[in-house]
Amino acid sequence: MYPLNKYLQFYIGCQTNKGRLIGIKNNSLFIESTDGASIEIFEIQTVGVSLFLWLRPLSNLTDEESKELINKGFNIGRPKGYSFSTEAFLFLLTLYVDLFGLINSGYAEELKSQPGKNPSTN
């Protein structure tokens, strides 16, 4: 796996167990509190230890999201697996879909609600 900071940049804006990820610089992550009143700095080494991203597995898309994804250029083929257009990739990122195996690697927790809803109520 590449260094984690290569993947995290794609998830700026996603929720974490500490608030919303709003920026990354070098090995520091900037997390805005849930009430928006403060910003805390966390070291990248805390991801998967005390800081977790909330991401959705691809299998957790709604029927409507799946149809839109297909319209944007997402294909499933054998034996090579998934292929998708730039538009489909960006769409998946707006849904906070785990595209890099971060849930299975322990860096993220599964987001069971829809994006924009409070993940802590899962």
Beta strands, then each sheet from edge to edge (+ up, - down):
strand 1: 20-25
strand 2: 28-32
strand 3: 39-43
strand 4: 53-55
strand 5: 74-77
strand 6: 81-84
strand 7: 108-110
sheet 1: 1+ 2- 3+
sheet 2: 4+ 7+
sheet 3: 5+ 6-
end
